[in-house]
Amino acid sequence: MYHHEYEKRLLKPTDISNHQNTNVINNAQKKPSIITSNSINMSPSSTYISPSKSTTSYDRFIPMRSGNNWHTTFSMITESSRNSLINKKSTRENGEGNRDGIAYSSLLKNELLGASIEDVKNQTEERGNYSSSILQGKNLFKYSTPTKERTLDSSSPYSLSPLSAKSQKLLRSPRKTTRKISRIPFKVLDAPELQDDFYLNLVDWSSQNVLSVGLGSCVYLWSACTSQVTRLCDLSGDGNSVTSVAWNERGNLVAVGTNSGYIQVWDVAVNKQVAKLQGHSARVGALAWNGEILSSGSRDRLILQRDVRTPCVVSERRLGAHRQEVCGLKWSPDNQYLASGGNDNRLYVWNLHSLTPVQTYTEHLAAVKAIAWSPHHHGLLASGGGTADRCIRFWNTLTGQPMQCVDTGSQVCNLAWSKHSSELVSTHGYSQNQILVWKYPSLTQVAKLTGHSYRVLYLAMSPDGEAIVTGAGDETLRFWNVFSKARSQKENKSGLNLFTSIR
């Protein structure tokens, strides 16, 4: 009964003086068609009969699906109306959820609106690019009297998929996988007496997967394989304290810088001191190995380079350009250049043959402790400034020219490049106390990690390049998974390399 009454009302003419309309209606009454609410709302391919002039009115208004840009129209609704809708739905802000939403939205547009979207990547920049001419009245939907027969996107009659050909191609389009970085550490260790001193370097991770930590007057070793903790040395006998630790490349020797100015070198396999290097008149806060050569930076403003095998036979090299305490030392990946940073806001680059720096950078406005050479770009050096600077700067040491600079908003304490991708991690002090992961060269933030309640002064990377450990004055060590093991770019194989194949 309902369908019959609805059919009569829908087909009732409003102007019977039009003879053409009367004939059309009479023909329709002779061969009535079954019209339901479902067929009206969901069948855009149905045939609509309309006169050439607007002489017929309808009592139903069906929103037109084609040509409606609902994202843009929604943004034009008044603020009060929009807030009432937004408060009912929570939005996901992570990258993967956003891409899934774009893919789902594109699929609906193909099936319901007749769009021809074949690639998800082209839809990420679609919002905000629509014409404002369709926003009359600022309504979410647009209504109009249908005048033309519309058909759905035709697909192959032999296809077993309920989706159109465009939607099938959309689902097959390649999508970039998103690497998830956990916002919480996977391990937290107590580190009592870990000093809150910006100029010290008290944490290092060896190639043998052993962590060395300077706590007060002692150095402790923590095995990442067995979680066993051993005490390597204790300097409390002469009232001394540990100011820096550094592993050599092989992971069998660890150098210990002290507040008194001398350096101890320990063989961890036999738990024995193999060398004691003197020469500094103040604390040693920075250490860097280059084979068997150990470089040390001190508050006495000197950098000393000595061979730990024959410290008494081979004379030391004294590098004396800094005007204040040396707090950062790093050798380049090819072991040809040494970068040093000091409390005088200077960054120097030294080579193996000269006693004067080959390059000098003075752009930083605060102490330069954070130094890192890129393992992927030859000659690329990154450095970070202290509280008055807050910037990470990149330098082309091949030409001596500054490159990029990013203001991090807080004191830069440490920098480290990923071993497998063109990314780097930075740790910060005043006033954010956070850990940031950056993508180079776009310098976009990949992740922001928080948890330390004091300045994140110490940073070391695991030998596999996947995890980092951070230390702070809150007397905790936190372990984070920030980098991926898989290499982002395949290494180019050269036929000139005789060691890549068996002949």
Number of C-alpha atoms within 10 A of each C-alpha: 6 7 12 13 9 13 17 12 12 14 15 13 18 12 12 12 9 12 10 10 19 15 12 13 17 12 11 12 13 8 9 14 9 9 13 13 10 8 12 13 10 10 14 20 13 13 13 12 13 15 11 8 6 8 12 15 12 12 7 8 10 14 14 15 16 14 11 17 18 16 13 20 21 16 13 17 16 10 9 8 10 13 11 10 9 10 9 8 8 7 10 10 8 10 13 15 12 14 19 13 13 16 21 14 13 22 24 14 17 23 17 15 18 20 18 18 17 20 18 21 16 9 15 11 8 11 11 12 8 13 9 12 6 15 20 11 11 16 14 18 16 21 12 9 15 14 12 12 11 15 12 15 16 11 13 9 6 6 10 7 11 10 16 20 17 21 23 15 15 20 16 12 13 11 13 9 9 10 12 15 16 13 14 14 19 11 11 15 11 12 20 14 15 22 21 17 15 22 24 25 28 28 26 23 26 22 16 16 16 23 22 26 28 30 20 19 19 18 23 17 20 17 16 14 9 8 10 10 14 13 13 19 19 18 14 12 8 9 10 16 22 30 27 27 28 26 25 19 15 11 17 16 21 24 25 29 30 23 20 18 22 19 25 18 21 21 16 15 9 8 13 13 16 13 16 14 18 13 12 20 15 18 23 33 29 30 28 22 22 20 12 14 17 19 23 28 31 28 24 18 23 23 25 20 21 20 20 19 12 11 16 11 8 11 11 16 16 16 18 14 18 22 15 18 24 30 27 29 27 23 21 19 16 10 13 12 21 20 24 28 29 27 23 18 21 24 26 19 22 19 16 10 9 10 13 14 18 13 16 16 15 11 14 21 17 22 30 28 31 28 27 24 24 20 18 15 10 14 18 17 23 22 27 33 30 25 19 14 21 24 23 23 19 21 19 16 18 11 9 14 11 14 13 13 15 13 14 17 16 21 30 35 30 28 25 22 24 25 21 18 19 18 23 23 23 22 27 28 25 18 12 18 22 22 24 18 24 19 16 13 10 9 15 12 14 16 16 15 18 14 13 21 15 20 24 30 28 26 27 23 26 20 15 13 19 17 19 21 21 23 29 24 21 18 19 19 24 21 21 21 19 25 24 18 14 12 12 10 9 7 7 6 8 8 9 7 8 9 8 10 7 5 5
